[in-house]
């Protein structure tokens, strides 16, 4: 009798034993090509089972895998290779193949087994890249020990068991994609990997595969809320939909729940510390990222002094845990983010007396209007409440009078006047939080994780605002 499938891709099923055999063969091939313990192997791949096999093969050799986004251009990949010092490459992307000799994932894998010993827990396992919303992205180093701690935290936070079924359409080169893959395989949950994001295909497989946990980021949530035939799919197998990578847009989440009956599980993490907080199962709230997961400590420090503040006070979120990264590459960037074992997330928020964590925004993205702090996410939440707004992002531009002015980039589903949107914000929030102007756009630039690329918006629409 055939063992149950661990990984499913299109019409192909893989048992865990098959994945192990393929990883053994690829590891042997990489070893013959000179990969040795402690070295770094670049991996640039589309969503496919061979990505999973390649990660496990590199780990078999005691080497670290450097995950490169398949969306990157030549210059971005060149920067990543230079920063990490990768000596070998495997994947299916022509950009990587153009920059260094690459073992293509389509090459047949010969049977074999690598001879390298199991790597020590303190050795690097994976290097992922920070989101790069400002400047060039940094490589985040995770050891086998820190990644194992993150997997343990994620499995416990999600209540994941071997009876669960999940699917992934987000890039596995991102920390959330990798975390979902490793956690599912180690837990024994059935994992379907999709070649690319296609909402109807995702909904079809929730129904067909009886998926129990759906992983979502902001673009997926927005697409769900706007889907004209969402009610036609049977989503009754879902225990919840996880919302990660960005704070929950309440109106979007509530729309999906009203139309499907499925609730959300907000969670919060970072490439540097993958699982920070999660809502308790059965007690999820949309106004908070949840409570710190067991094994993670969270504190809030003053944006001015850096000293810890009390419950309910707003400041920068700092965290520490066994799942914390070993550091950045380039190494000199580490000192700016870590001090006394605490990681400075750059996120602004508060933790109340009961431990509920609320995120306001990124400290670098806060807009300062006449010395007042404006959180883009707060203004965006109001704009999302307008029925004509399909998506939006708020950012600041230099202003001679006020220091900065608030600008809203808005994608609409039907025509609406800019003045109406500005007045909506003015009616709900303080006057200094009102957008000075509205830019109507055809898309909001986002990372695959859902994070808004405000830097891009500023470059496109960031001319000094008229007063």
C-alpha positions in Angstrom: 0.0 0.0 0.0 1.4 3.4 -1.0 2.3 5.8 1.8 0.2 9.0 2.1 1.3 12.0 0.1 3.4 14.6 2.0 3.7 17.0 -1.0 1.3 17.5 -3.9 2.1 19.5 -7.1 -0.5 19.7 -9.8 -1.3 16.0 -10.5 1.9 14.6 -8.9 2.1 13.3 -5.4 5.3 12.8 -3.4 5.6 10.7 -0.2 8.2 11.8 2.4 10.3 8.8 1.4 10.3 9.9 -2.2 11.4 13.4 -1.2 14.2 12.0 0.9 15.4 9.8 -2.0 15.4 12.7 -4.4 17.2 14.9 -1.8 19.8 12.2 -1.4 20.4 12.0 -5.1 20.7 15.8 -5.5 23.0 16.1 -2.5 25.3 13.5 -4.1 25.3 15.4 -7.3 26.1 18.7 -5.6 28.8 17.0 -3.6 30.4 15.8 -6.8 30.3 19.4 -8.0 32.3 20.5 -5.0 29.8 21.6 -2.4 31.2 21.2 1.0 30.0 21.8 4.6 29.9 25.4 5.6 29.6 26.7 2.1 26.7 28.7 0.7 24.6 27.5 -2.2 22.3 30.0 -4.1 18.9 28.8 -4.9 16.7 30.7 -7.4 13.6 28.7 -8.4 10.0 28.9 -9.3 7.4 27.3 -7.1 8.0 23.6 -7.7 8.7 20.4 -5.7 12.4 20.5 -6.8 12.7 23.7 -4.7 11.9 21.6 -1.6 14.3 18.8 -2.7 17.1 21.3 -3.3 16.8 22.9 0.2 16.9 19.5 1.8 19.8 18.4 -0.4 21.9 21.4 0.6 21.2 20.8 4.2 22.3 17.2 3.8 25.7 18.5 2.8 26.0 20.8 5.9 25.9 23.8 3.5 23.6 26.8 3.8 21.0 27.7 1.2 20.8 31.3 0.0 17.2 31.9 -1.1 16.8 34.3 -4.1 13.5 35.6 -5.3 12.6 34.5 -8.8 11.2 38.1 -9.3 14.6 39.7 -8.9 16.5 41.3 -11.8 20.1 40.9 -12.7 21.4 43.7 -10.4 19.5 42.4 -7.4 20.8 38.9 -7.8 24.3 40.2 -8.3 24.1 42.1 -5.0 22.7 39.1 -3.2 25.6 36.8 -4.4 28.2 39.4 -3.5 26.8 39.9 0.0 26.5 36.2 0.8 29.6 34.9 -1.0 27.6 32.0 -2.4 30.1 29.6 -4.1 27.6 27.3 -5.9 24.2 27.7 -7.5 21.1 25.5 -8.2 17.8 26.5 -9.7 15.8 27.1 -12.9 16.3 30.8 -13.4 18.3 32.2 -16.3 19.4 35.3 -14.3 21.3 33.1 -11.8 22.6 30.9 -14.6 24.0 34.0 -16.3 25.9 35.0 -13.2 27.5 31.7 -12.1 27.5 28.0 -13.0 24.1 26.6 -12.0 22.9 23.1 -11.6 19.5 23.2 -13.3 16.6 21.6 -11.5 15.4 20.0 -14.7 18.5 17.9 -14.9 17.9 14.2 -14.0 18.9 13.2 -10.5 21.0 10.1 -10.3 20.6 7.7 -7.3 23.1 8.3 -4.6 23.8 9.5 -1.1 26.0 12.3 0.2 28.7 11.5 2.7 28.7 14.7 4.7 27.9 14.5 8.4 24.9 16.2 10.0 25.7 19.9 10.4 26.0 21.4 13.9 23.0 23.2 15.3 24.9 26.5 15.3 25.8 26.3 11.6 23.9 28.5 9.1 20.9 26.7 7.5 19.4 29.4 5.4 19.9 33.0 4.3 16.8 34.9 3.4 16.6 38.5 2.4 14.9 41.3 4.3 12.0 42.9 2.5 14.0 45.7 1.2 11.3 48.3 1.4 14.1 50.9 1.7 17.6 50.5 0.2 19.2 47.3 -0.8 18.0 44.2 1.0 20.2 42.5 3.7 20.7 38.8 4.0 19.3 37.4 7.2 21.2 34.4 8.6 19.3 31.6 10.4 21.0 28.7 11.9 19.6 25.2 12.1 18.8 25.9 15.8 17.0 29.2 15.2 15.0 27.8 12.3 14.0 24.7 14.3 12.8 27.0 17.1 10.7 29.0 14.6 9.2 25.8 13.2 8.3 24.7 16.7 6.7 28.0 17.5 4.7 28.0 14.2 3.4 24.5 14.6 2.2 25.3 18.2 0.7 28.7 17.3 -1.3 27.2 14.4 -2.2 24.1 16.2 -1.0 22.2 13.2 -1.1 18.3 13.2 -0.7 15.5 10.8 -4.4 15.7 10.1 -4.1 19.2 8.6 -3.9 20.1 4.9 -2.4 23.3 3.7 -1.5 24.9 0.4 1.1 27.5 -0.6 1.1 29.8 -3.6 3.3 32.5 -2.2 7.1 32.4 -3.1 8.9 29.8 -1.0 12.0 32.1 -1.2 10.3 34.3 1.4 10.6 33.3 5.1 6.9 32.6 5.4 6.8 30.3 2.4 9.9 28.4 3.7 8.5 28.2 7.2 5.2 26.8 6.0 7.0 24.2 3.9 9.3 23.0 6.6 6.6 23.1 9.3 4.2 21.1 7.2 6.7 18.4 6.3 8.0 18.0 9.9 4.5 17.9 11.2 3.2 15.4 8.6 0.5 17.8 7.3 -0.3 17.4 3.7 1.1 20.2 1.6 0.0 21.3 -1.9 2.4 23.6 -3.7 1.1 25.8 -6.5 3.2 26.9 -9.4 1.8 30.5 -9.1 -0.9 32.4 -7.4 -4.3 31.8 -9.0 -7.2 32.6 -6.7 -9.7 30.3 -8.4 -7.3 27.4 -8.4 -6.7 28.0 -4.6 -10.4 28.1 -3.9 -10.9 25.0 -6.1 -8.3 23.1 -4.1 -9.7 24.1 -0.7 -12.9 22.4 -1.9 -11.2 19.5 -3.6 -8.4 18.7 -1.1 -10.5 19.7 2.0 -7.8 22.2 3.0 -8.0 22.9 6.7 -5.6 25.9 7.1 -5.3 28.6 4.4 -2.2 30.9 4.4 -2.9 34.4 3.2 -1.1 37.7 2.9 -2.7 41.1 2.0 -3.0 40.6 -1.8 -4.7 37.2 -1.3 -7.1 38.7 1.3 -8.0 41.6 -1.0 -8.6 39.2 -3.9 -10.8 37.0 -1.7 -13.0 39.9 -0.6 -13.4 41.1 -4.2 -14.1 37.7 -5.8 -17.5 37.9 -7.4 -18.2 34.1 -7.0 -16.6 33.5 -3.6 -19.9 32.0 -2.2 -19.9 29.3 -4.9 -17.0 27.5 -3.4 -17.3 25.1 -0.5 -14.8 26.3 2.1 -16.3 24.5 5.1 -13.2 22.4 5.6 -11.2 25.5 6.7 -10.5 25.9 10.4 -9.3 29.4 9.8 -7.4 31.6 7.3 -4.1 32.9 8.6 -3.3 36.6 7.9 0.4 37.4 8.1 3.1 39.8 6.9 1.0 42.9 7.3 -1.6 44.2 9.9 -5.1 43.0 9.2 -7.3 45.3 7.1 -10.4 44.8 9.2 -13.0 45.7 6.5 -11.4 43.2 4.1 -11.3 40.4 6.7 -14.9 41.0 7.8 -16.1 41.0 4.2 -14.5 37.5 3.6 -15.9 36.1 6.9 -19.4 37.5 6.1 -19.4 35.9 2.7 -17.8 32.5 3.7 -18.3 32.0 7.4 -14.6 31.4 7.8 -12.7 33.3 10.5 -9.2 34.7 10.5 -6.1 34.0 12.6 -3.9 37.1 12.6 -0.2 36.4 13.2 3.0 38.5 13.2 6.6 37.8 12.4 9.7 39.0 10.6 12.4 37.5 8.5 14.7 38.1 11.5 12.4 36.3 14.0 9.8 34.4 12.0 7.1 33.9 14.6 6.6 36.7 17.1 2.9 36.7 18.0 -0.3 34.9 17.0 -3.9 35.1 18.1 -5.0 32.2 20.3 -6.9 29.5 18.5 -10.6 30.0 19.1 -10.0 33.5 20.5 -8.9 35.4 17.4 -9.4 39.1 17.2 -8.9 41.4 14.2 -7.7 44.4 16.2 -4.5 42.8 17.3 -1.6 40.6 16.1 -2.2 38.4 19.1 -0.1 37.5 22.0 3.6 36.6 22.0 4.0 32.9 21.3 5.6 30.8 24.1 9.3 31.1 23.8 9.3 34.7 22.5 9.6 37.8 24.7 8.2 41.1 23.5 8.7 44.6 24.9 8.0 48.2 23.7 10.5 50.9 24.0 10.2 54.7 23.6 10.8 56.0 20.1 12.8 58.9 21.6 14.8 57.4 24.5 14.9 53.7 23.6 13.8 52.9 27.2 11.1 50.3 27.9 7.6 51.8 28.3 4.6 50.6 30.3 1.5 48.6 29.1 -0.5 50.4 26.5 2.1 53.0 25.6 3.2 53.3 22.0 6.8 52.7 20.9 9.0 50.4 18.9 8.5 46.7 19.2 11.6 44.7 20.4 11.7 40.9 20.6 14.1 38.1 21.6 13.9 34.3 21.3 15.9 31.2 20.4 14.4 31.7 16.9 16.2 35.0 16.4 18.5 35.3 13.5 22.3 34.9 14.0 22.8 38.3 12.2 22.9 40.1 8.9 25.1 40.2 5.9 26.8 42.6 5.5 27.7 42.0 9.1 28.1 45.6 10.0 24.3 46.0 9.7 23.7 43.6 12.6 24.8 46.1 15.3 22.0 48.5 14.3 19.3 45.9 14.7 20.5 43.9 17.7 21.4 45.1 21.2 21.7 43.1 24.4 20.0 40.1 22.7 16.9 42.2 21.6 15.9 42.7 18.0 14.6 46.1 17.0 11.8 45.3 14.6 11.3 48.9 13.3 7.5 48.3 13.9 5.6 50.7 16.0 2.9 49.5 18.4 1.8 48.7 21.9 1.3 45.8 24.3 -1.5 46.0 26.8 -1.6 44.7 30.3 -3.0 41.3 29.1 -0.2 40.9 26.5 -2.2 41.7 23.4 0.1 43.2 20.8 -1.2 46.0 18.4 0.9 47.2 15.5 0.6 50.8 14.3 3.1 51.0 11.5 6.8 51.0 10.6 8.8 53.6 12.4 10.6 54.6 9.2 7.2 55.0 7.5 5.6 57.2 10.1 4.6 60.5 8.5 5.5 63.6 10.6 3.0 66.5 10.0 3.7 69.6 12.2 5.5 67.3 14.7 2.4 65.0 14.9 3.0 61.3 14.0 0.7 59.9 11.3 0.5 56.1 10.9 -0.2 55.2 7.2 -2.0 52.1 8.2 -4.5 54.1 10.2 -5.5 56.3 7.3 -5.5 53.2 4.9 -8.0 51.5 7.2 -10.4 54.4 6.8 -10.0 54.5 3.1 -10.5 50.7 2.8 -14.0 51.3 4.3 -15.1 53.2 1.2 -17.0 50.9 -1.2 -15.2 52.3 -4.2 -11.7 51.7 -2.8 -10.2 48.4 -4.0 -6.7 49.0 -2.6 -4.7 51.9 -1.2 -1.5 53.0 0.3 -0.6 56.1 2.2 2.8 57.8 2.3 4.5 61.1 3.2 6.1 63.7 0.9 8.2 66.7 1.8 6.2 69.9 2.6 7.7 73.3 3.2 5.0 74.3 5.7 4.2 71.1 7.6 7.4 69.1 7.2 5.5 66.3 5.5 2.1 66.0 3.8 0.0 62.9 3.6 -0.6 61.5 0.2 -3.0 58.5 -0.6 -2.5 56.3 -3.6 -5.8 54.7 -4.4 -7.0 51.9 -6.8 -10.7 52.1 -7.3 -13.4 49.7 -8.4 -15.7 52.5 -9.6 -15.3 56.3 -10.1 -15.1 58.4 -6.9 -14.0 62.0 -6.4 -10.7 62.6 -4.5 -12.5 65.2 -2.3 -14.9 62.5 -1.1 -12.1 60.3 0.1 -10.3 63.2 1.7 -13.4 64.2 3.6 -14.0 60.6 4.7 -10.6 60.6 6.4 -11.3 64.0 7.9 -14.6 62.9 9.4 -13.0 59.9 11.1 -9.5 61.0 12.1 -7.7 64.2 13.3 -7.4 66.9 10.7 -3.6 66.6 10.3 -4.2 63.0 9.2 -6.2 64.0 6.1 -4.5 63.3 2.8 -3.3 66.5 1.1 -4.0 64.8 -2.2 -5.2 61.5 -3.7 -3.4 59.8 -6.6 -5.5 57.4 -8.5 -3.4 54.4 -9.6 -3.9 51.2 -11.5 -2.0 49.1 -8.9 -0.4 49.4 -5.5 3.2 48.2 -5.7 3.7 45.4 -3.1 6.2 42.8 -2.2 4.9 39.2 -2.5 4.4 39.3 1.3 1.9 42.1 0.8 4.0 44.9 2.2 3.5 48.1 0.3 6.6 49.5 -1.5 6.1 53.1 -0.3 9.5 53.9 -1.6 8.3 53.2 -5.1 5.1 55.3 -4.6 7.3 58.2 -3.3 9.4 58.0 -6.4 6.4 58.0 -8.7 4.2 60.5 -6.9 6.4 62.1 -4.3 6.7 65.6 -5.7 6.5 68.3 -3.0 2.9 68.9 -2.1 1.4 72.3 -2.8 0.2 74.1 0.3 
